Amino acid sequence: MLATNSIGAMEQELNPWLAAEARFDQAATRLGLDAGLCKVLRLPSKEITVHIPVQLDDGRLEVFTGYRVQHSVARGPGKGGIRYAPDVTLDEVRALAAWMTWKCAVVNIPFGGAKGGVICDPRLLSEGELERITRRYTAEILPFLGPERDVPAPDVNTNEQTMAWIMDTYSMHVGHTATAVVTGKPLDLGGSRGRPEATGRGCMIVAQEALKHLGMPIEGARVVIQGFGNVGGMGAKLMAQAGFRIISLIEVDGALYNPNGLDIAALAAHRKETGSITGFAGAESILPDEAMHLECEVLLPAARENVITSLNAARIRARIVCEGANGPTTPVADDILQEHGVFVIPDILANAGGVTVSYFEWVQDRQGFFWNEDLVNERLKEIMVENFNRVVGYAEKHSVNNRIAAYMLALDRVAFAIKLRGIYA
Ligand SMILES: NC(=O)c1ccc[n+]([C@@H]2O[C@H](COP(=O)([O-])OP(=O)(O)OC[C@H]3O[C@@H](n4cnc5c(N)ncnc54)[C@H](O)[C@@H]3O)[C@@H](O)[C@H]2O)c1
């Protein structure tokens, strides 16, 4: 348990790597995981550091540092995003790679966990410079990439275009077009239908399952959403269509409240026009802090990490917290939410819709046969519902909260694969 009575302790509470470790330890202990396997799973299987020389537009030569970490490939190729940011560290990439191992295992898709990053500030780089960084980074890590080895995806400050450059660079080296080497590609280059909506859709599906599980109606269920980006925006749109009532939306520049439900399409149009959710005629403005603590059936944090901490967890009045963002709740807050009887759908399950449809993209690329959107959505639902039920069943069977249950299920699946394969020597 982390202490909470000093600034140092607060820093410790907010450290996502310590948070992930705390959950790993708790789950491993509950599972009675073999000490040797614990050692194996604590460390990434491979860490690659590359120094990338790149000619800048003004003729100068600059060197950027990049990483790719493969945490586990026991259940399949590594899977995980590549981020471009000035504060990327090997430690961060390492922790995010492990996180991907657990996320893929909890929804039972045949991928391991990986993550990559390049230390750079994309705001200061031209499109041409970003392309050269991406291509040289890809060339440097190329021996470790491949549809059967490691399959990157977009993450912070990378996008469809970045994936197209990686795919092209890899293809030039292997001598044929290899679309399955990355996911999150443009639709015209082997991307999947339904991918932009997938994470928000996955959140909606597990929120519906949670309500059913608790014997509560979906129609009219009050929802508060933090973040109106990819996850929160899609989540809001799909949940409103499914009969939920989005009573509040929280963004960086303010929050909105309408007890009868916000008109999400009108709000999206307003934001597109003005660049902000504030000033929207269909709702009253409210303090973001107040909005986070409104009474509701579902709170969907879908913006950033560490928004439910020891400082505010006791004030959360949601029956269900559906974690669209990665790491929105600290371990100390977990305990408080549990004491207050809040039903938490942990991030590694709730936001796994994105990686699940990435898996579908990889499958379609390898098949060379593309599915229509209904089929993508139907298969996504099947996976989310099945694994929601497994996590909840595990929690009940082992008398633990849903988060520890999700980690236990994931650890169990990965450890089982390692045991079955045996240790190559
Ligand atoms: N996009 C995906 O497929 C995906 C998959 C899994 C997990 N996630 C996680 O979901 C979270 C959101 O990702 P995204 O892709 O929607 O990002 P995004 O950048 O599209 O959207 C994030 C939104 O949150 C808002 N925001 C930032 N800080 C805020 C704050 N303090 N209060 C209120 N709003 C705030 C931003 O203005 C932005 O509109 C991240 O934690 C991400 O790691 C995303």
The ligand as a Tripos MOL2 file, in Angstrom:
@<TRIPOS>MOLECULE
LIG
   44    48     1     0     0
SMALL
NO_CHARGES

@<TRIPOS>ATOM
      1 N1         -7.4560    6.2640  -28.9830 N.am      1 LIG1
      2 C1         -7.4570    4.9970  -28.6120 C.2       1 LIG1
      3 O1         -7.7760    4.0900  -29.3840 O.2       1 LIG1
      4 C2         -7.1070    4.6280  -27.2020 C.ar      1 LIG1
      5 C3         -7.0180    3.2690  -26.8730 C.ar      1 LIG1
      6 C4         -6.7640    2.8990  -25.5520 C.ar      1 LIG1
      7 C5         -6.5710    3.8860  -24.5950 C.ar      1 LIG1
      8 N2         -6.6290    5.1970  -24.9440 N.ar      1 LIG1
      9 C6         -6.4230    6.1860  -23.8720 C.3       1 LIG1
     10 O2         -7.5610    7.0340  -23.7790 O.3       1 LIG1
     11 C7         -7.1570    8.3450  -23.3510 C.3       1 LIG1
     12 C8         -7.6620    9.3690  -24.3710 C.3       1 LIG1
     13 O3         -7.1370    9.0260  -25.6500 O.3       1 LIG1
     14 P1         -7.6980    9.6860  -26.9800 P.3       1 LIG1
     15 O4         -7.1350    8.8800  -28.1010 O.co2     1 LIG1
     16 O5         -9.1710    9.8880  -26.8640 O.co2     1 LIG1
     17 O6         -6.9490   11.0990  -26.9280 O.3       1 LIG1
     18 P2         -7.4310   12.4690  -27.6160 P.3       1 LIG1
     19 O7         -6.2160   13.3300  -27.5780 O.co2     1 LIG1
     20 O8         -8.1400   12.2190  -28.8860 O.co2     1 LIG1
     21 O9         -8.5370   13.0340  -26.5770 O.3       1 LIG1
     22 C9         -8.2660   13.4100  -25.2720 C.3       1 LIG1
     23 C10        -9.2070   14.5590  -24.9390 C.3       1 LIG1
     24 O10        -9.1150   14.8050  -23.5330 O.3       1 LIG1
     25 C11        -9.0400   16.1960  -23.3310 C.3       1 LIG1
     26 N3         -8.3670   16.4360  -22.0490 N.ar      1 LIG1
     27 C12        -7.0360   16.4010  -21.7810 C.ar      1 LIG1
     28 N4         -6.8380   16.6600  -20.4750 N.ar      1 LIG1
     29 C13        -8.0380   16.8630  -19.9260 C.ar      1 LIG1
     30 C14        -8.4660   17.1840  -18.6190 C.ar      1 LIG1
     31 N5         -7.6110   17.3440  -17.6270 N.pl3     1 LIG1
     32 N6         -9.7950   17.2990  -18.3980 N.ar      1 LIG1
     33 C15       -10.6760   17.1260  -19.3950 C.ar      1 LIG1
     34 N7        -10.3240   16.8520  -20.6550 N.ar      1 LIG1
     35 C16        -9.0250   16.7110  -20.9180 C.ar      1 LIG1
     36 C17        -8.2970   16.7460  -24.5300 C.3       1 LIG1
     37 O11        -8.5730   18.1100  -24.7460 O.3       1 LIG1
     38 C18        -8.8440   15.8510  -25.6530 C.3       1 LIG1
     39 O12        -9.9970   16.4020  -26.2540 O.3       1 LIG1
     40 C19        -5.6450    8.2730  -23.1780 C.3       1 LIG1
     41 O13        -5.3870    7.9010  -21.8460 O.3       1 LIG1
     42 C20        -5.2570    7.1310  -24.0990 C.3       1 LIG1
     43 O14        -4.0230    6.5370  -23.7180 O.3       1 LIG1
     44 C21        -6.8830    5.5880  -26.2280 C.ar      1 LIG1
@<TRIPOS>BOND
     1     1     2 1
     2     2     3 2
     3     2     4 1
     4     4     5 ar
     5     4    44 ar
     6     5     6 ar
     7     6     7 ar
     8     7     8 ar
     9     8     9 1
    10     8    44 ar
    11     9    10 1
    12     9    42 1
    13    10    11 1
    14    11    12 1
    15    11    40 1
    16    12    13 1
    17    13    14 1
    18    14    15 2
    19    14    16 1
    20    14    17 1
    21    17    18 1
    22    18    19 2
    23    18    20 1
    24    18    21 1
    25    21    22 1
    26    22    23 1
    27    23    24 1
    28    23    38 1
    29    24    25 1
    30    25    26 1
    31    25    36 1
    32    26    27 ar
    33    26    35 ar
    34    27    28 ar
    35    28    29 ar
    36    29    30 ar
    37    29    35 ar
    38    30    31 1
    39    30    32 ar
    40    32    33 ar
    41    33    34 ar
    42    34    35 ar
    43    36    37 1
    44    36    38 1
    45    38    39 1
    46    40    41 1
    47    40    42 1
    48    42    43 1
@<TRIPOS>SUBSTRUCTURE
     1 LIG1         1 GROUP 0 **** ****
